[in-house]
Amino acid sequence: MRDWSASLRRFIAEFRRRRVVRVAIAYLIFSWLLVQIADATFEPMGLPPWSSRLLIVLLAIGFLLACVLSWIYDIQPSGIERTLPLPDDPAPPEAAPPVKILDASVAILPFADLSEAHDQDYFCDGLAEEILNALAKVRGLHVASRTASFRFRGGGMAPSEIGRQLNVAAIMEGSVRKVGDRVRVTAQLVDASNGFHLWSDNFDRKLADIFGIQEEIASNVVNAVRPALLQSGPAFDLRKNAPRDMRAYEYYLRGRQFGVRITAESQKQAPVMFRHAIEIDPEYAQAWAGLADSLCELMLWRMVHRDVALDEARAAAQRALELDPGLAEAHVAMGHALMIGGDIEGATASFEHAIKLDPELYVAYYYYARLCYTQGRYSRAVDLFEAAHRAKPDEFQALSLAVGAADAAGDEQRKKRIAIEGLACASHQAQIDPENARAHYMTASLMQHLGVGDRGQSQMDYALRIRPDDFDVLYNGACFYALEGRTDEALDLLGRAIDSGQGALEWIEHDSDFRSLQGHPKFEQIKARLRQKR
């Protein structure tokens, strides 16, 4: 009886997800209008009496067809697509439990730009991201990730729907207006269940006090949800890393904004912005750390040669440490630069020190995990990728990489557990953000690791269709087909990925997804090409 009940609930949920009811209602309204028009026009037009009955029969047949088609197909931004089944269909007993909205949970939306020229999106995003990062370190408070929250830019959706999609109880939104050296920030915290304000305030101050504004907003968010947290609010100190000149901060924010974008063109602009920040304020430690990290990412993915950028990255990381030895990001930057340069012991020490300074710093765990993976220390990489996920619970990238590390370590039980958790995160993101190719190809890859790769084929196809020339999509497509045993297709996509000018030899050599390709002449040729370009 319990199984029958669960199956019924699941069928109803699937019925609603596929929008069958919506289509049925729309069809019935349309049919009623046609019948009314026929009743008024068929007789004056001289049509036989049975014409009205024929129309009703045809509409009834059409109703059944419409319901069936709405079950099978859905309208996506790229056109009509076959509706994907729920990702946990293949193994119901192992599927992730239904998401329960936590009382102490919040999403920070990007602030709206009300400046006259509407050219402050980087500043608005940076303000929201600083608040988000501060709140993410509050123990017991669940904060939706930047990737998930920033999708709801523009305020076009009701807080209740945003709360439902992000599984949070409260939504924080606001606006920014900059005029000269002054800034006006409006912020409000809304109860996602009823739309009522939990807190709101206006801040009209000098631009230099933006860090104080961020602290006040973060504190008020915590105070609003404190009954759920059952603990005293933390003491935020966002001013400690403030630059001397706010112009440097604005370039720093631009650098961070370019760095989180996926395209190669935007990533290449990140170090340019950090250099501008340093020119204005040579003692801005975070800008030096940002410069080092952005250069390391370009070198890692072969967007710039190591001979050109490695010395600058090391010098930037060293300068950040000299300016602020207690800045965890500076130690991460040094670890990053040492890793790229091949100093494994030095990089390990830097990452571990960064974690001691800031146990909630996502990039410290994430970059350290990547280092361990490329050194074949797979079990340690899994630990670190999972720690990175705990620092940013809604970020599924770390979990997906943890699955590959667990697979390489031969830990099937751990791999399966992490893959189920990662699939829940990635598939949810793919549903709420159809244009997020990374969510789609990660969903496909995780299904492959769970033994239901055929269910992920449409997800992989969709990612390749919307971003057919991007390195990350091609690379992960190669992983998907390699796991499927479709060697020719895997090698074709991997070759195209390397042709784009990107790719890390150390990663490809240790990627367990390519286990079936080892020794294949074309795979060895690809690795040889990468060795020549190091």
Secondary structure as a PSIPRED ss2 file (coil, helix, strand):
# PSIPRED VFORMAT (PSIPRED V4.0)

   1 M C   1.000  0.000  0.000
   2 R H   0.000  1.000  0.000
   3 D H   0.000  1.000  0.000
   4 W H   0.000  1.000  0.000
   5 S H   0.000  1.000  0.000
   6 A H   0.000  1.000  0.000
   7 S H   0.000  1.000  0.000
   8 L H   0.000  1.000  0.000
   9 R H   0.000  1.000  0.000
  10 R H   0.000  1.000  0.000
  11 F H   0.000  1.000  0.000
  12 I H   0.000  1.000  0.000
  13 A H   0.000  1.000  0.000
  14 E H   0.000  1.000  0.000
  15 F H   0.000  1.000  0.000
  16 R H   0.000  1.000  0.000
  17 R H   0.000  1.000  0.000
  18 R C   1.000  0.000  0.000
  19 R C   1.000  0.000  0.000
  20 V H   0.000  1.000  0.000
  21 V H   0.000  1.000  0.000
  22 R H   0.000  1.000  0.000
  23 V H   0.000  1.000  0.000
  24 A H   0.000  1.000  0.000
  25 I H   0.000  1.000  0.000
  26 A H   0.000  1.000  0.000
  27 Y H   0.000  1.000  0.000
  28 L H   0.000  1.000  0.000
  29 I H   0.000  1.000  0.000
  30 F H   0.000  1.000  0.000
  31 S H   0.000  1.000  0.000
  32 W H   0.000  1.000  0.000
  33 L H   0.000  1.000  0.000
  34 L H   0.000  1.000  0.000
  35 V H   0.000  1.000  0.000
  36 Q H   0.000  1.000  0.000
  37 I H   0.000  1.000  0.000
  38 A H   0.000  1.000  0.000
  39 D H   0.000  1.000  0.000
  40 A H   0.000  1.000  0.000
  41 T H   0.000  1.000  0.000
  42 F C   1.000  0.000  0.000
  43 E C   1.000  0.000  0.000
  44 P C   1.000  0.000  0.000
  45 M C   1.000  0.000  0.000
  46 G C   1.000  0.000  0.000
  47 L C   1.000  0.000  0.000
  48 P C   1.000  0.000  0.000
  49 P C   1.000  0.000  0.000
  50 W H   0.000  1.000  0.000
  51 S H   0.000  1.000  0.000
  52 S H   0.000  1.000  0.000
  53 R H   0.000  1.000  0.000
  54 L H   0.000  1.000  0.000
  55 L H   0.000  1.000  0.000
  56 I H   0.000  1.000  0.000
  57 V H   0.000  1.000  0.000
  58 L H   0.000  1.000  0.000
  59 L H   0.000  1.000  0.000
  60 A H   0.000  1.000  0.000
  61 I H   0.000  1.000  0.000
  62 G H   0.000  1.000  0.000
  63 F H   0.000  1.000  0.000
  64 L H   0.000  1.000  0.000
  65 L H   0.000  1.000  0.000
  66 A H   0.000  1.000  0.000
  67 C H   0.000  1.000  0.000
  68 V H   0.000  1.000  0.000
  69 L H   0.000  1.000  0.000
  70 S H   0.000  1.000  0.000
  71 W H   0.000  1.000  0.000
  72 I H   0.000  1.000  0.000
  73 Y E   0.000  0.000  1.000
  74 D E   0.000  0.000  1.000
  75 I E   0.000  0.000  1.000
  76 Q E   0.000  0.000  1.000
  77 P C   1.000  0.000  0.000
  78 S C   1.000  0.000  0.000
  79 G E   0.000  0.000  1.000
  80 I E   0.000  0.000  1.000
  81 E E   0.000  0.000  1.000
  82 R E   0.000  0.000  1.000
  83 T C   1.000  0.000  0.000
  84 L C   1.000  0.000  0.000
  85 P C   1.000  0.000  0.000
  86 L C   1.000  0.000  0.000
  87 P C   1.000  0.000  0.000
  88 D C   1.000  0.000  0.000
  89 D C   1.000  0.000  0.000
  90 P C   1.000  0.000  0.000
  91 A C   1.000  0.000  0.000
  92 P H   0.000  1.000  0.000
  93 P H   0.000  1.000  0.000
  94 E H   0.000  1.000  0.000
  95 A C   1.000  0.000  0.000
  96 A C   1.000  0.000  0.000
  97 P C   1.000  0.000  0.000
  98 P C   1.000  0.000  0.000
  99 V C   1.000  0.000  0.000
 100 K C   1.000  0.000  0.000
 101 I C   1.000  0.000  0.000
 102 L C   1.000  0.000  0.000
 103 D C   1.000  0.000  0.000
 104 A C   1.000  0.000  0.000
 105 S E   0.000  0.000  1.000
 106 V E   0.000  0.000  1.000
 107 A E   0.000  0.000  1.000
 108 I E   0.000  0.000  1.000
 109 L C   1.000  0.000  0.000
 110 P C   1.000  0.000  0.000
 111 F C   1.000  0.000  0.000
 112 A E   0.000  0.000  1.000
 113 D E   0.000  0.000  1.000
 114 L C   1.000  0.000  0.000
 115 S C   1.000  0.000  0.000
 116 E C   1.000  0.000  0.000
 117 A C   1.000  0.000  0.000
 118 H C   1.000  0.000  0.000
 119 D C   1.000  0.000  0.000
 120 Q C   1.000  0.000  0.000
 121 D H   0.000  1.000  0.000
 122 Y H   0.000  1.000  0.000
 123 F H   0.000  1.000  0.000
 124 C H   0.000  1.000  0.000
 125 D H   0.000  1.000  0.000
 126 G H   0.000  1.000  0.000
 127 L H   0.000  1.000  0.000
 128 A H   0.000  1.000  0.000
 129 E H   0.000  1.000  0.000
 130 E H   0.000  1.000  0.000
 131 I H   0.000  1.000  0.000
 132 L H   0.000  1.000  0.000
 133 N H   0.000  1.000  0.000
 134 A H   0.000  1.000  0.000
 135 L H   0.000  1.000  0.000
 136 A H   0.000  1.000  0.000
 137 K C   1.000  0.000  0.000
 138 V C   1.000  0.000  0.000
 139 R C   1.000  0.000  0.000
 140 G C   1.000  0.000  0.000
 141 L C   1.000  0.000  0.000
 142 H E   0.000  0.000  1.000
 143 V E   0.000  0.000  1.000
 144 A C   1.000  0.000  0.000
 145 S C   1.000  0.000  0.000
 146 R H   0.000  1.000  0.000
 147 T H   0.000  1.000  0.000
 148 A H   0.000  1.000  0.000
 149 S H   0.000  1.000  0.000
 150 F H   0.000  1.000  0.000
 151 R H   0.000  1.000  0.000
 152 F H   0.000  1.000  0.000
 153 R C   1.000  0.000  0.000
 154 G C   1.000  0.000  0.000
 155 G C   1.000  0.000  0.000
 156 G C   1.000  0.000  0.000
 157 M C   1.000  0.000  0.000
 158 A C   1.000  0.000  0.000
 159 P H   0.000  1.000  0.000
 160 S H   0.000  1.000  0.000
 161 E H   0.000  1.000  0.000
 162 I H   0.000  1.000  0.000
 163 G H   0.000  1.000  0.000
 164 R H   0.000  1.000  0.000
 165 Q H   0.000  1.000  0.000
 166 L H   0.000  1.000  0.000
 167 N C   1.000  0.000  0.000
 168 V C   1.000  0.000  0.000
 169 A C   1.000  0.000  0.000
 170 A E   0.000  0.000  1.000
 171 I E   0.000  0.000  1.000
 172 M E   0.000  0.000  1.000
 173 E E   0.000  0.000  1.000
 174 G E   0.000  0.000  1.000
 175 S E   0.000  0.000  1.000
 176 V E   0.000  0.000  1.000
 177 R E   0.000  0.000  1.000
 178 K E   0.000  0.000  1.000
 179 V E   0.000  0.000  1.000
 180 G C   1.000  0.000  0.000
 181 D C   1.000  0.000  0.000
 182 R E   0.000  0.000  1.000
 183 V E   0.000  0.000  1.000
 184 R E   0.000  0.000  1.000
 185 V E   0.000  0.000  1.000
 186 T E   0.000  0.000  1.000
 187 A E   0.000  0.000  1.000
 188 Q E   0.000  0.000  1.000
 189 L E   0.000  0.000  1.000
 190 V E   0.000  0.000  1.000
 191 D E   0.000  0.000  1.000
 192 A C   1.000  0.000  0.000
 193 S C   1.000  0.000  0.000
 194 N C   1.000  0.000  0.000
 195 G C   1.000  0.000  0.000
 196 F C   1.000  0.000  0.000
 197 H E   0.000  0.000  1.000
 198 L E   0.000  0.000  1.000
 199 W E   0.000  0.000  1.000
 200 S E   0.000  0.000  1.000
 201 D E   0.000  0.000  1.000
 202 N E   0.000  0.000  1.000
 203 F E   0.000  0.000  1.000
 204 D E   0.000  0.000  1.000
 205 R E   0.000  0.000  1.000
 206 K E   0.000  0.000  1.000
 207 L H   0.000  1.000  0.000
 208 A H   0.000  1.000  0.000
 209 D H   0.000  1.000  0.000
 210 I H   0.000  1.000  0.000
 211 F H   0.000  1.000  0.000
 212 G H   0.000  1.000  0.000
 213 I H   0.000  1.000  0.000
 214 Q H   0.000  1.000  0.000
 215 E H   0.000  1.000  0.000
 216 E H   0.000  1.000  0.000
 217 I H   0.000  1.000  0.000
 218 A H   0.000  1.000  0.000
 219 S H   0.000  1.000  0.000
 220 N H   0.000  1.000  0.000
 221 V H   0.000  1.000  0.000
 222 V H   0.000  1.000  0.000
 223 N H   0.000  1.000  0.000
 224 A H   0.000  1.000  0.000
 225 V H   0.000  1.000  0.000
 226 R H   0.000  1.000  0.000
 227 P H   0.000  1.000  0.000
 228 A H   0.000  1.000  0.000
 229 L H   0.000  1.000  0.000
 230 L C   1.000  0.000  0.000
 231 Q C   1.000  0.000  0.000
 232 S C   1.000  0.000  0.000
 233 G C   1.000  0.000  0.000
 234 P C   1.000  0.000  0.000
 235 A C   1.000  0.000  0.000
 236 F C   1.000  0.000  0.000
 237 D C   1.000  0.000  0.000
 238 L C   1.000  0.000  0.000
 239 R C   1.000  0.000  0.000
 240 K C   1.000  0.000  0.000
 241 N C   1.000  0.000  0.000
 242 A C   1.000  0.000  0.000
 243 P C   1.000  0.000  0.000
 244 R C   1.000  0.000  0.000
 245 D C   1.000  0.000  0.000
 246 M H   0.000  1.000  0.000
 247 R H   0.000  1.000  0.000
 248 A H   0.000  1.000  0.000
 249 Y H   0.000  1.000  0.000
 250 E H   0.000  1.000  0.000
 251 Y H   0.000  1.000  0.000
 252 Y H   0.000  1.000  0.000
 253 L H   0.000  1.000  0.000
 254 R H   0.000  1.000  0.000
 255 G H   0.000  1.000  0.000
 256 R H   0.000  1.000  0.000
 257 Q H   0.000  1.000  0.000
 258 F H   0.000  1.000  0.000
 259 G H   0.000  1.000  0.000
 260 V H   0.000  1.000  0.000
 261 R C   1.000  0.000  0.000
 262 I C   1.000  0.000  0.000
 263 T C   1.000  0.000  0.000
 264 A H   0.000  1.000  0.000
 265 E H   0.000  1.000  0.000
 266 S H   0.000  1.000  0.000
 267 Q H   0.000  1.000  0.000
 268 K H   0.000  1.000  0.000
 269 Q H   0.000  1.000  0.000
 270 A H   0.000  1.000  0.000
 271 P H   0.000  1.000  0.000
 272 V H   0.000  1.000  0.000
 273 M H   0.000  1.000  0.000
 274 F H   0.000  1.000  0.000
 275 R H   0.000  1.000  0.000
 276 H H   0.000  1.000  0.000
 277 A H   0.000  1.000  0.000
 278 I H   0.000  1.000  0.000
 279 E H   0.000  1.000  0.000
 280 I H   0.000  1.000  0.000
 281 D C   1.000  0.000  0.000
 282 P C   1.000  0.000  0.000
 283 E C   1.000  0.000  0.000
 284 Y C   1.000  0.000  0.000
 285 A H   0.000  1.000  0.000
 286 Q H   0.000  1.000  0.000
 287 A H   0.000  1.000  0.000
 288 W H   0.000  1.000  0.000
 289 A H   0.000  1.000  0.000
 290 G H   0.000  1.000  0.000
 291 L H   0.000  1.000  0.000
 292 A H   0.000  1.000  0.000
 293 D H   0.000  1.000  0.000
 294 S H   0.000  1.000  0.000
 295 L H   0.000  1.000  0.000
 296 C H   0.000  1.000  0.000
 297 E H   0.000  1.000  0.000
 298 L H   0.000  1.000  0.000
 299 M H   0.000  1.000  0.000
 300 L H   0.000  1.000  0.000
 301 W C   1.000  0.000  0.000
 302 R C   1.000  0.000  0.000
 303 M C   1.000  0.000  0.000
 304 V C   1.000  0.000  0.000
 305 H C   1.000  0.000  0.000
 306 R H   0.000  1.000  0.000
 307 D H   0.000  1.000  0.000
 308 V H   0.000  1.000  0.000
 309 A H   0.000  1.000  0.000
 310 L H   0.000  1.000  0.000
 311 D H   0.000  1.000  0.000
 312 E H   0.000  1.000  0.000
 313 A H   0.000  1.000  0.000
 314 R H   0.000  1.000  0.000
 315 A H   0.000  1.000  0.000
 316 A H   0.000  1.000  0.000
 317 A H   0.000  1.000  0.000
 318 Q H   0.000  1.000  0.000
 319 R H   0.000  1.000  0.000
 320 A H   0.000  1.000  0.000
 321 L H   0.000  1.000  0.000
 322 E H   0.000  1.000  0.000
 323 L H   0.000  1.000  0.000
 324 D C   1.000  0.000  0.000
 325 P C   1.000  0.000  0.000
 326 G C   1.000  0.000  0.000
 327 L C   1.000  0.000  0.000
 328 A H   0.000  1.000  0.000
 329 E H   0.000  1.000  0.000
 330 A H   0.000  1.000  0.000
 331 H H   0.000  1.000  0.000
 332 V H   0.000  1.000  0.000
 333 A H   0.000  1.000  0.000
 334 M H   0.000  1.000  0.000
 335 G H   0.000  1.000  0.000
 336 H H   0.000  1.000  0.000
 337 A H   0.000  1.000  0.000
 338 L H   0.000  1.000  0.000
 339 M H   0.000  1.000  0.000
 340 I H   0.000  1.000  0.000
 341 G H   0.000  1.000  0.000
 342 G C   1.000  0.000  0.000
 343 D C   1.000  0.000  0.000
 344 I H   0.000  1.000  0.000
 345 E H   0.000  1.000  0.000
 346 G H   0.000  1.000  0.000
 347 A H   0.000  1.000  0.000
 348 T H   0.000  1.000  0.000
 349 A H   0.000  1.000  0.000
 350 S H   0.000  1.000  0.000
 351 F H   0.000  1.000  0.000
 352 E H   0.000  1.000  0.000
 353 H H   0.000  1.000  0.000
 354 A H   0.000  1.000  0.000
 355 I H   0.000  1.000  0.000
 356 K H   0.000  1.000  0.000
 357 L H   0.000  1.000  0.000
 358 D C   1.000  0.000  0.000
 359 P C   1.000  0.000  0.000
 360 E C   1.000  0.000  0.000
 361 L C   1.000  0.000  0.000
 362 Y H   0.000  1.000  0.000
 363 V H   0.000  1.000  0.000
 364 A H   0.000  1.000  0.000
 365 Y H   0.000  1.000  0.000
 366 Y H   0.000  1.000  0.000
 367 Y H   0.000  1.000  0.000
 368 Y H   0.000  1.000  0.000
 369 A H   0.000  1.000  0.000
 370 R H   0.000  1.000  0.000
 371 L H   0.000  1.000  0.000
 372 C H   0.000  1.000  0.000
 373 Y H   0.000  1.000  0.000
 374 T H   0.000  1.000  0.000
 375 Q C   1.000  0.000  0.000
 376 G C   1.000  0.000  0.000
 377 R C   1.000  0.000  0.000
 378 Y H   0.000  1.000  0.000
 379 S H   0.000  1.000  0.000
 380 R H   0.000  1.000  0.000
 381 A H   0.000  1.000  0.000
 382 V H   0.000  1.000  0.000
 383 D H   0.000  1.000  0.000
 384 L H   0.000  1.000  0.000
 385 F H   0.000  1.000  0.000
 386 E H   0.000  1.000  0.000
 387 A H   0.000  1.000  0.000
 388 A H   0.000  1.000  0.000
 389 H H   0.000  1.000  0.000
 390 R H   0.000  1.000  0.000
 391 A H   0.000  1.000  0.000
 392 K C   1.000  0.000  0.000
 393 P C   1.000  0.000  0.000
 394 D C   1.000  0.000  0.000
 395 E C   1.000  0.000  0.000
 396 F C   1.000  0.000  0.000
 397 Q H   0.000  1.000  0.000
 398 A H   0.000  1.000  0.000
 399 L H   0.000  1.000  0.000
 400 S H   0.000  1.000  0.000
 401 L H   0.000  1.000  0.000
 402 A H   0.000  1.000  0.000
 403 V H   0.000  1.000  0.000
 404 G H   0.000  1.000  0.000
 405 A H   0.000  1.000  0.000
 406 A H   0.000  1.000  0.000
 407 D H   0.000  1.000  0.000
 408 A H   0.000  1.000  0.000
 409 A H   0.000  1.000  0.000
 410 G C   1.000  0.000  0.000
 411 D C   1.000  0.000  0.000
 412 E H   0.000  1.000  0.000
 413 Q H   0.000  1.000  0.000
 414 R H   0.000  1.000  0.000
 415 K H   0.000  1.000  0.000
 416 K H   0.000  1.000  0.000
 417 R H   0.000  1.000  0.000
 418 I H   0.000  1.000  0.000
 419 A H   0.000  1.000  0.000
 420 I H   0.000  1.000  0.000
 421 E H   0.000  1.000  0.000
 422 G H   0.000  1.000  0.000
 423 L H   0.000  1.000  0.000
 424 A H   0.000  1.000  0.000
 425 C H   0.000  1.000  0.000
 426 A H   0.000  1.000  0.000
 427 S H   0.000  1.000  0.000
 428 H H   0.000  1.000  0.000
 429 Q H   0.000  1.000  0.000
 430 A H   0.000  1.000  0.000
 431 Q H   0.000  1.000  0.000
 432 I H   0.000  1.000  0.000
 433 D C   1.000  0.000  0.000
 434 P C   1.000  0.000  0.000
 435 E C   1.000  0.000  0.000
 436 N C   1.000  0.000  0.000
 437 A H   0.000  1.000  0.000
 438 R H   0.000  1.000  0.000
 439 A H   0.000  1.000  0.000
 440 H H   0.000  1.000  0.000
 441 Y H   0.000  1.000  0.000
 442 M H   0.000  1.000  0.000
 443 T H   0.000  1.000  0.000
 444 A H   0.000  1.000  0.000
 445 S H   0.000  1.000  0.000
 446 L H   0.000  1.000  0.000
 447 M H   0.000  1.000  0.000
 448 Q H   0.000  1.000  0.000
 449 H H   0.000  1.000  0.000
 450 L C   1.000  0.000  0.000
 451 G C   1.000  0.000  0.000
 452 V C   1.000  0.000  0.000
 453 G H   0.000  1.000  0.000
 454 D H   0.000  1.000  0.000
 455 R H   0.000  1.000  0.000
 456 G H   0.000  1.000  0.000
 457 Q H   0.000  1.000  0.000
 458 S H   0.000  1.000  0.000
 459 Q H   0.000  1.000  0.000
 460 M H   0.000  1.000  0.000
 461 D H   0.000  1.000  0.000
 462 Y H   0.000  1.000  0.000
 463 A H   0.000  1.000  0.000
 464 L H   0.000  1.000  0.000
 465 R H   0.000  1.000  0.000
 466 I H   0.000  1.000  0.000
 467 R C   1.000  0.000  0.000
 468 P C   1.000  0.000  0.000
 469 D C   1.000  0.000  0.000
 470 D C   1.000  0.000  0.000
 471 F H   0.000  1.000  0.000
 472 D H   0.000  1.000  0.000
 473 V H   0.000  1.000  0.000
 474 L H   0.000  1.000  0.000
 475 Y H   0.000  1.000  0.000
 476 N H   0.000  1.000  0.000
 477 G H   0.000  1.000  0.000
 478 A H   0.000  1.000  0.000
 479 C H   0.000  1.000  0.000
 480 F H   0.000  1.000  0.000
 481 Y H   0.000  1.000  0.000
 482 A H   0.000  1.000  0.000
 483 L H   0.000  1.000  0.000
 484 E H   0.000  1.000  0.000
 485 G C   1.000  0.000  0.000
 486 R C   1.000  0.000  0.000
 487 T H   0.000  1.000  0.000
 488 D H   0.000  1.000  0.000
 489 E H   0.000  1.000  0.000
 490 A H   0.000  1.000  0.000
 491 L H   0.000  1.000  0.000
 492 D H   0.000  1.000  0.000
 493 L H   0.000  1.000  0.000
 494 L H   0.000  1.000  0.000
 495 G H   0.000  1.000  0.000
 496 R H   0.000  1.000  0.000
 497 A H   0.000  1.000  0.000
 498 I H   0.000  1.000  0.000
 499 D H   0.000  1.000  0.000
 500 S C   1.000  0.000  0.000
 501 G C   1.000  0.000  0.000
 502 Q C   1.000  0.000  0.000
 503 G C   1.000  0.000  0.000
 504 A C   1.000  0.000  0.000
 505 L H   0.000  1.000  0.000
 506 E H   0.000  1.000  0.000
 507 W H   0.000  1.000  0.000
 508 I H   0.000  1.000  0.000
 509 E H   0.000  1.000  0.000
 510 H H   0.000  1.000  0.000
 511 D C   1.000  0.000  0.000
 512 S H   0.000  1.000  0.000
 513 D H   0.000  1.000  0.000
 514 F H   0.000  1.000  0.000
 515 R H   0.000  1.000  0.000
 516 S H   0.000  1.000  0.000
 517 L H   0.000  1.000  0.000
 518 Q C   1.000  0.000  0.000
 519 G C   1.000  0.000  0.000
 520 H C   1.000  0.000  0.000
 521 P H   0.000  1.000  0.000
 522 K H   0.000  1.000  0.000
 523 F H   0.000  1.000  0.000
 524 E H   0.000  1.000  0.000
 525 Q H   0.000  1.000  0.000
 526 I H   0.000  1.000  0.000
 527 K H   0.000  1.000  0.000
 528 A H   0.000  1.000  0.000
 529 R H   0.000  1.000  0.000
 530 L H   0.000  1.000  0.000
 531 R H   0.000  1.000  0.000
 532 Q H   0.000  1.000  0.000
 533 K C   1.000  0.000  0.000
 534 R C   1.000  0.000  0.000
